């Protein structure tokens, strides 16, 4: 079984790259492809320094820093990758990688982090946040997204099997592509996070400071609760806005290394998360530390956090993305936090481990290839039977 792994692009080590890392551990001899590769030499260890085959976008002007600006060219680019030498193609897709071209004697399995968010149901939010919801540039952006949607839907036909990273994404795959999909939850490095029952009197938020993470809502909520401490880890385009919202009970630490994040995770009273995520790794990391989660009740978090009122709860939800809803949830947590056991949080997080992902992924791929191979063999046998079997005279 000769395997190719196709990823969108390599520029950092985040959630989708961790999926590729674990797929490579299942198939270490696989060849690796991407639209472009701008990882620094010191950041390549998770790929075992494997060579990445890239497209023409790798060599375009300013691509190292502005490669996402070439999104309109990426469908064309991904189609130029030659997959003809491989039995199995596994794409890790949140934009265009599922659009690689495969033949009828190859099997294409697409692990979907999400259909292209900014082209489908997040289009209007993306246009607003980018300032592209009006004017000539706005109409051009809308037209390009329209063309990308057509391409994205068409290329779904080239995928033999879809895997979604959550039930939430499985529903989006069905809505967008009209296809059924299986769920394999992403790998979470639960071993990295240290378990502790000893919690201190502060809440934690840790994520990139970009608009959809809604850190502004968390900070605004705690600004209304001066008796409660909040620590915020992370940096990004929203940092200046967040600084203006912060009050004396809120500590903004900016970017912190893994050691600091692990330390704060295990000591926090609870982890607060306000984004609508496809899966959401950080709430699972918090639970791996024995830390309960207060999170927005939509998207993947509905599948990774067990709410109060259930057996062995690990957190609670708020159902509106507002500062007031977060305040209510924190106050509710203060009343009932003794109902949440740190050991239950850790136990639940371990169900999303890296080893579990590798087991499920390799089992799925090998079963799919076995069934596909059998169907190819049966087709050849039928052809031979028709060729050499003559009707009775």
C-alpha positions in Angstrom: 0.0 0.0 0.0 1.8 3.1 -1.2 0.5 6.2 0.6 0.6 9.9 -0.1 -0.4 12.5 2.5 -1.6 15.9 1.3 -1.9 18.9 3.6 -3.0 22.5 2.9 0.2 24.3 3.8 2.9 24.2 6.4 3.7 27.4 8.2 3.2 26.6 11.9 2.6 23.7 14.2 -1.1 23.9 15.1 -4.1 21.5 15.3 -4.2 20.4 11.6 -0.4 19.8 11.6 -0.8 17.6 14.7 -3.2 15.5 12.7 -0.6 15.1 9.9 2.1 14.3 12.5 0.0 11.4 13.8 -0.9 10.1 10.3 2.8 10.1 9.5 3.4 8.0 12.5 0.9 5.5 11.1 2.6 5.6 7.7 6.2 6.7 8.2 7.1 5.8 4.6 4.4 8.0 3.1 5.3 10.8 0.8 4.1 14.3 1.8 2.6 17.0 -0.3 1.3 20.6 0.3 0.5 23.8 -1.5 3.5 25.4 0.1 6.0 24.9 2.9 7.4 27.7 5.0 8.3 25.9 8.2 11.5 27.0 9.8 14.2 24.3 10.1 13.9 24.3 13.9 10.1 23.6 13.6 10.3 20.6 11.3 10.9 17.9 14.0 7.2 16.8 14.0 7.6 15.7 10.4 10.9 13.9 11.0 12.4 16.3 8.6 10.6 14.6 5.7 10.7 16.3 2.4 7.5 18.1 1.4 6.6 18.2 -2.3 5.0 21.7 -3.0 3.3 23.6 -5.8 4.2 26.6 -7.9 2.7 28.9 -5.1 5.9 28.1 -3.2 7.9 30.3 -5.6 5.5 33.2 -6.1 6.5 36.7 -4.9 6.0 37.4 -1.1 4.5 33.9 -0.7 6.5 33.2 2.5 4.5 35.8 4.4 1.4 36.3 2.2 0.7 32.8 0.8 -2.9 32.9 1.9 -3.4 35.8 -0.4 -3.0 33.3 -3.2 -6.1 31.4 -2.2 -7.8 32.0 -5.7 -4.8 30.1 -7.3 -4.8 27.2 -4.8 -7.4 25.1 -6.5 -5.3 25.2 -9.7 -2.2 24.5 -7.7 -3.5 21.5 -5.7 -4.6 19.9 -9.0 -1.0 19.9 -10.3 0.2 17.5 -7.7 0.8 14.1 -9.3 -0.8 11.4 -7.3 -0.7 8.7 -9.9 2.0 6.6 -8.2 0.0 6.0 -5.0 -2.6 3.4 -3.9 -4.0 5.5 -1.1 -4.2 9.3 -0.9 -5.0 10.8 2.5 -5.8 14.5 2.5 -5.9 16.7 5.6 -8.2 19.4 4.5 -9.7 22.7 5.7 -9.4 24.5 2.4 -8.2 22.9 -0.9 -6.2 19.7 -0.3 -9.2 17.4 -0.8 -9.1 18.7 -4.5 -6.1 16.5 -5.5 -6.9 14.5 -8.6 -7.0 10.7 -8.2 -7.9 7.8 -10.6 -10.4 5.0 -10.4 -7.8 2.5 -9.1 -6.8 4.7 -6.2 -8.6 5.4 -3.0 -8.8 9.0 -1.6 -9.6 9.4 2.1 -10.2 13.0 3.2 -9.8 13.9 6.8 -11.8 17.2 7.0 -11.1 19.7 9.7 -13.9 21.8 8.1 -15.2 22.6 4.7 -13.8 26.0 3.7 -15.3 28.1 6.5 -14.9 31.5 4.8 -16.5 30.2 1.6 -19.6 28.6 3.1 -21.5 29.4 6.3 -18.8 31.8 7.7 -18.7 33.8 4.6 -20.6 36.9 5.9 -18.6 37.0 9.1 -15.3 36.7 7.2 -16.3 39.5 4.8 -17.3 41.8 7.7 -14.2 41.1 9.7 -12.0 41.7 6.6 -13.8 44.9 5.7 -14.8 43.2 2.4 -18.6 43.4 2.8 -19.0 46.4 0.5 -17.4 48.3 -2.4 -15.6 46.9 -5.5 -13.1 44.8 -3.5 -16.1 43.4 -1.6 -17.9 42.3 -4.8 -14.6 40.8 -6.2 -14.2 38.8 -2.9 -17.8 37.6 -3.1 -17.3 36.5 -6.7 -14.1 34.6 -5.9 -15.8 32.9 -3.0 -18.6 31.9 -5.2 -16.2 30.3 -7.7 -14.4 28.5 -4.8 -17.7 27.1 -3.6 -18.4 25.6 -7.0 -15.0 24.1 -7.2 -15.2 22.8 -3.6 -18.5 21.1 -4.2 -17.3 19.5 -7.5 -14.1 18.1 -6.0 -16.0 16.3 -3.3 -17.0 13.7 -5.9 -13.3 12.7 -6.1 -13.2 11.6 -2.5 -14.0 7.9 -1.7 -14.4 8.4 2.1 -14.8 11.5 4.2 -13.8 11.6 7.9 -14.9 14.6 10.0 -13.1 15.7 13.1 -16.4 15.9 15.1 -20.1 15.2 14.7 -20.4 19.0 14.1 -18.1 18.7 11.0 -19.9 15.6 9.8 -23.1 17.6 9.7 -21.3 20.3 7.8 -19.9 17.8 5.3 -23.4 16.4 4.7 -24.8 19.9 4.4 -22.1 21.2 2.0 -21.2 18.1 0.0 -24.3 15.9 0.4 -22.0 13.1 1.6 -21.9 10.9 4.7 -18.8 10.8 6.9 -17.3 9.0 9.8 -16.0 10.7 12.9 -12.4 10.3 14.2 -11.6 13.0 16.8 -8.3 14.8 16.4 -5.3 13.7 18.5 -4.6 15.6 21.7 -1.3 15.3 23.5 -2.8 14.5 26.8 0.5 13.3 28.2 2.0 16.8 27.9 -0.5 18.2 30.4 0.1 17.6 34.1 -2.8 16.5 36.2 -3.4 18.4 39.5 -6.3 18.5 42.0 -4.9 21.6 43.6 -6.6 24.6 42.0 -5.9 28.3 42.7 -8.3 31.2 42.7 -8.0 32.3 39.1 -9.7 31.5 35.8 -7.7 30.9 32.6 -8.2 31.8 28.9 -5.5 30.7 26.4 -5.7 31.0 22.7 -4.7 33.1 19.7 -6.1 36.6 19.9 -8.0 36.6 16.6 -11.6 37.8 16.2 -13.5 34.4 16.1 -11.8 33.2 19.4 -13.9 36.0 21.1 -11.4 36.7 23.9 -12.9 40.2 24.0 -16.1 38.7 25.4 -14.2 36.8 28.1 -12.2 39.9 29.1 -15.4 42.1 29.0 -17.2 39.6 31.3 -14.4 39.5 33.9 -14.2 43.3 33.8 -17.8 43.2 35.1 -16.7 40.8 37.9 -13.9 42.6 39.7 -13.9 40.1 42.5 -12.8 37.3 40.1 -9.3 36.9 38.7 -8.6 36.1 35.0 -5.3 35.2 33.4 -5.1 35.4 29.6 -2.3 33.7 27.6 -1.9 34.4 23.9 -1.2 37.0 21.3 -2.5 38.1 18.0 -4.3 40.8 16.0 -6.8 41.5 18.8 -4.2 42.2 21.5 -4.5 46.0 21.5 -8.3 45.8 21.7 -8.1 43.3 24.6 -5.6 45.6 26.5 -8.2 48.4 26.3 -10.9 46.2 27.8 -8.8 44.7 30.6 -9.2 45.8 34.2 -7.0 45.3 37.3 -8.3 41.8 38.0 -7.2 40.7 34.5 -3.6 39.7 33.8 -2.5 39.6 30.1 0.6 37.4 29.7 0.9 37.5 26.0 2.6 34.6 24.3 3.9 31.9 26.7 5.9 28.7 25.9 4.5 25.2 26.5 5.9 24.9 30.0 4.1 28.0 31.2 0.9 27.0 29.5 1.0 23.6 31.2 1.7 25.2 34.6 -1.3 27.6 34.3 -3.6 24.9 33.0 -3.1 22.6 35.9 -3.5 25.4 38.5 -6.5 27.2 37.1 -9.9 27.0 38.8 -11.5 26.7 35.4 -10.7 27.2 31.7 -12.9 29.7 29.9 -13.5 29.3 26.1 -15.8 31.4 24.0 -15.2 30.4 20.4 -17.4 28.3 18.1 -14.8 25.6 17.2 -15.0 22.7 14.8 -13.4 20.5 17.6 -11.5 22.7 20.0 -8.2 21.1 21.3 -7.5 23.5 24.2 -10.7 22.6 26.2 -9.5 18.9 26.1 -6.0 20.0 27.2 -7.6 21.8 30.2 -9.5 18.6 31.1 -6.3 16.6 30.8 -4.9 18.9 33.5 -7.9 18.1 35.7 -9.3 21.6 35.1 -13.1 22.1 34.4 -14.2 24.0 31.3 -16.7 26.9 30.9 -17.4 27.0 27.2 -19.7 28.3 24.5 -22.2 25.5 23.8 -21.9 25.2 20.1 -19.7 23.3 17.7 -17.2 20.7 18.8 -17.2 21.6 22.5 -20.6 20.0 22.8 -18.8 16.7 22.1 -15.7 17.2 24.3 -17.2 18.7 27.5 -19.7 16.8 29.7 -22.0 19.4 31.3 -23.3 19.8 34.8 -26.3 17.6 35.4 -24.7 14.7 33.6 -22.9 11.7 35.1 -19.2 12.7 35.7 -19.5 16.3 34.5 -16.3 18.1 33.3 -17.7 21.6 32.8 -20.7 23.7 31.8 -22.0 25.6 28.8 -23.2 29.1 28.0 -25.4 29.4 24.9 -25.0 33.0 23.8 -21.7 34.7 22.7 -22.1 37.6 25.1 -20.3 38.9 28.1 -23.4 38.6 30.2 -23.8 34.9 29.3 -20.2 34.3 30.4 -20.8 36.1 33.7 -23.9 33.9 34.4 -21.9 30.8 33.5 -19.0 31.7 35.8 -21.4 32.5 38.7 -23.2 29.2 38.1 -19.8 27.4 38.1 -19.0 29.1 41.5 -22.1 27.6 43.0 -21.7 24.1 41.6 -17.9 23.6 41.0 -17.8 21.0 43.8 -19.9 18.7 41.6 -17.0 18.5 39.1 -14.2 16.0 39.9 -10.7 16.7 38.5 -10.2 12.9 38.0 -13.3 12.7 35.9 -11.9 15.6 33.8 -8.6 13.8 33.2 -10.3 10.4 32.5 -12.6 12.0 29.9 -9.7 13.8 28.2 -7.7 10.6 27.8 -10.4 9.4 25.4 -9.0 11.9 22.9 -5.4 10.8 23.1 -2.9 10.5 20.3 -2.7 6.7 20.5 -6.5 6.5 20.2 -6.3 8.6 17.0 -3.6 6.4 15.5 -5.5 3.3 16.2 -8.7 4.6 14.7 -7.1 6.2 11.7 -5.0 3.2 10.7 -7.9 0.8 11.2 -10.1 3.0 9.0 -7.6 3.4 6.2 -6.6 -0.3 6.2 -10.3 -1.5 6.2 -11.2 0.9 3.4 -8.2 -0.2 1.3 -9.0 -3.9 1.9 -12.6 -3.4 0.8 -11.5 -1.3 -2.2 -8.9 -3.9 -3.2 -11.5 -6.7 -3.0 -13.9 -4.8 -5.2 -11.1 -4.2 -7.8 -10.2 -7.9 -7.8 -13.9 -8.9 -8.1 -14.3 -6.6 -11.0 -11.3 -8.2 -12.8 -12.7 -11.7 -12.1 -16.0 -10.7 -13.6 -14.3 -9.4 -16.7 -12.3 -12.6 -17.1 -15.4 -14.7 -16.6 -17.3 -12.8 -19.3 -14.3 -13.1 -21.6 -13.9 -16.9 -21.3 -17.4 -18.1 -20.6 -19.3 -19.0 -23.8 -23.1 -19.4 -24.0 -24.3 -22.9 -24.4 -25.1 -23.9 -28.0 
